[in-house]
Amino acid sequence: MRGHRPHRDLIIGIFLLRRFATFVVTLAAASVLVFAALGILPGNAAEVRLGESATPEAIKELSQKLGLDRPASARYLSWVGGMLHGDFGLSVSYDTPVATLIGERLAVTAPLALLAMTLTTVLALALGLYAASRHNQAGDVGVMAASQIGIAVPNFWFAILLILLFAVKLRWFSAGGFPGWDDDPLQALKALILPAVSLAVVQAAILARITRSAVLDVMREDFVRTARAKGLSQRAVLWRHVLRNAFVPVLTVMGLQFANLVTGTIVVENVFSLPGLGRLVFQAINNRDVLLVQGIVMLLAATVIVINFVVDVLYAVIDPRLKVHA
Amino acid sequence: MTFMQRAWRHKSFAIGATLVALLILTALLSFVWTPYPAGEIDVPNKLKPMSAAHWLGTDSLGRDVVSMLLVGARYGVAVGLIAVGIGITAGVALGLYAAARRGWIEELIMRSADFTLAFPALLTAIMLTAIYGPGLVTSIVAIGIFNIPEFARITRASANAIWTREYVLASRACGKSRWHITFSHVLPNIANVLIVQATIRFAIAILAEAALSYLGLGTQPPTPSWGRMLNEGQAMMYQAPWLAVWPGLAIVFSVLGLNLMGDGLRDLLDPRLARQR
């Protein structure tokens, strides 16, 4: 058995290297697309920003300030080079570095996304495992029916219903806004609970179904029967064999769901008036602040690409069959 | 048993198809009849609760909620149909081409599809809005683009399975061209998968359109849309909470109907499952 180990490590190493190369190319392609869409196609951002009544001198002055008089390739390279050093350029509407603005807003968006993903995972795994263990019984049917409805509910409407119930009727939470982490961290966390729940419940509906069917699929496998036949307890079979194997499809969907979570966060932040990236990008659109929109869209797309990469790397660790695909 | 008989015995399909039929009838009805002209402002009658005159009440400008919901259905269905149409046309063409050509072309198309997934409909809509401003076309294009890689992936995977079948091998041995095989064998055999996928993507398109309209990136005033009705309803939550409920229910029933119909179709159109029945 020991002889196989270096061989498997080599295969995984090659897989990871190839995956890393794809990851870098994807990131580069995304940056070209975002730059092409927002930096070149709309024409002169200075004209757009100053409006139709602007004088040619004013446009020229702003163009120089924004560096728009340079060729597109040079602008692209300095944009990407700057981002690699954490410099996303200057926001015209706020007269502040884009990176500073994004950093401030991430203090709301990142904890919200993290809280929502944690809630999603806990809720989905618990419901999925429960449904699988009660296969075709009332509990299973109930979970499946509830999840079918959950999938059909738009997260922003669920958010509005939560506000109606917990803020308007019961007055347990505020209907929106964010007090900031410095003044009262507990109140700040409380302000993120309803938004996170509204994101998590809808996502968990999908993930619970995937967990249930993945667990049921694995439970039908021969190796599970063998494990049972050699006398392992139901719990040991479930934890040692079923969950590990069922986790691969669950992880795939979690990776795909992250893109939904990113967009869901933008929408839900607007429902609860949270000062996160989602609000910032809309303010940037209204202010015609192209560089700020460009920075935020790039950051969000890069987040999705990074998460997909991390999920693929995790496969290599979790999936015992990976060597076949590599 | 005929397909229709089997279909009506399938609970998911029957419930889903009924809800979808209601959605389409509602959208069609709005062309010939609404209780009041949709969008007609009647300020003296603003924020009226449910009554015989206004079945689901009126909004902050006195507009009749039922009339707005009926016309909103029309736009939801239209955006869904066009966005799925864009996705299915481009996605299926790319998927079929990838499966027929294989090699680096397949690799390139599929990697591009993976890449497009990094840009969810909302991000594309944000970029388009930053350039061209918000509107119905922006949301249709954004949702349509997002659908392309989904259809390309599923088409290519299903088509690859068909290309390994013996009847395809026989056809190739007879000297038929790739394109002949693609259109006479591959496409007809993956049509079922595509129908199911189109139903489910339609549901996702309705959800996406509602979200974009809610955010102000989609349908613009005075055109009624369910997403924007929710946005306006949220502002009146303390005075008239029902305004934030009805459009949401309309979205849920539409999406639920399409999803149930898609699940039902998957069972009904899969010959392996059909034989077991």
Chai-1 contact restraints between the chains, C-beta under 6 A:
chainA,res_idxA,chainB,res_idxB,connection_type,confidence,min_distance_angstrom,max_distance_angstrom,comment,restraint_id
A,T26,B,F115,contact,1.0,0.0,6.0,A-B,restraint_1
A,A29,B,F115,contact,1.0,0.0,6.0,A-B,restraint_2
A,A30,B,A118,contact,1.0,0.0,6.0,A-B,restraint_3
A,A37,B,M127,contact,1.0,0.0,6.0,A-B,restraint_4
A,P42,B,I131,contact,1.0,0.0,6.0,A-B,restraint_5
A,A152,B,V252,contact,1.0,0.0,6.0,A-B,restraint_6
A,A152,B,V255,contact,1.0,0.0,6.0,A-B,restraint_7
A,A152,B,L256,contact,1.0,0.0,6.0,A-B,restraint_8
A,V153,B,V252,contact,1.0,0.0,6.0,A-B,restraint_9
A,P154,B,L207,contact,1.0,0.0,6.0,A-B,restraint_10
A,P154,B,A210,contact,1.0,0.0,6.0,A-B,restraint_11
A,P154,B,I251,contact,1.0,0.0,6.0,A-B,restraint_12
A,F156,B,Y214,contact,1.0,0.0,6.0,A-B,restraint_13
A,W157,B,G248,contact,1.0,0.0,6.0,A-B,restraint_14
A,I160,B,Q234,contact,1.0,0.0,6.0,A-B,restraint_15
A,I160,B,A244,contact,1.0,0.0,6.0,A-B,restraint_16
A,L164,B,P241,contact,1.0,0.0,6.0,A-B,restraint_17
A,V168,B,M237,contact,1.0,0.0,6.0,A-B,restraint_18
A,A259,B,P120,contact,1.0,0.0,6.0,A-B,restraint_19
A,T263,B,P120,contact,1.0,0.0,6.0,A-B,restraint_20
A,T263,B,L122,contact,1.0,0.0,6.0,A-B,restraint_21
A,V267,B,A211,contact,1.0,0.0,6.0,A-B,restraint_22
A,V281,B,I126,contact,1.0,0.0,6.0,A-B,restraint_23
A,I285,B,T129,contact,1.0,0.0,6.0,A-B,restraint_24
A,I285,B,A130,contact,1.0,0.0,6.0,A-B,restraint_25
A,V293,B,A130,contact,1.0,0.0,6.0,A-B,restraint_26
A,V297,B,L123,contact,1.0,0.0,6.0,A-B,restraint_27
A,V297,B,M127,contact,1.0,0.0,6.0,A-B,restraint_28
A,L300,B,L123,contact,1.0,0.0,6.0,A-B,restraint_29
A,A301,B,A118,contact,1.0,0.0,6.0,A-B,restraint_30
A,A301,B,F119,contact,1.0,0.0,6.0,A-B,restraint_31
A,V304,B,A118,contact,1.0,0.0,6.0,A-B,restraint_32
A,I305,B,A118,contact,1.0,0.0,6.0,A-B,restraint_33
